[in-house]
Amino acid sequence: MKLPAGHMVLYPSTSLHKVTPVTRGARVSSFFWLKSMVRSHEHRSILFELDQTIQTLAMRLGTDDAEVVRLTGVYHNMIRAWTEV
């Protein structure tokens, strides 16, 4: 994957990836770990898909659309139900 300078790539701990050698210039990198407050991988996947759908609908219909507002409420309720602090 070729990205412009200043971009960040995040990999879930379950994915394998490969870093290719630098052929010119320099690679600057930083490594860090994040811990999700939503423990279940399945729940995180559902939330991601729902969020992507809400964003697509909001772009098409507007953020004030009744269904977009309702789905956003469902999304936030699911986060509240599945979050562990």
ABEGO torsion letter per residue (X at the ends): XBBBBGBBBBBBAABBBBBBBBABEBBBBBBBBBBBABABAAAAAAAAAAAAAAAAAAAAAEAABAAAAAAAAAAAAAAAAABBX
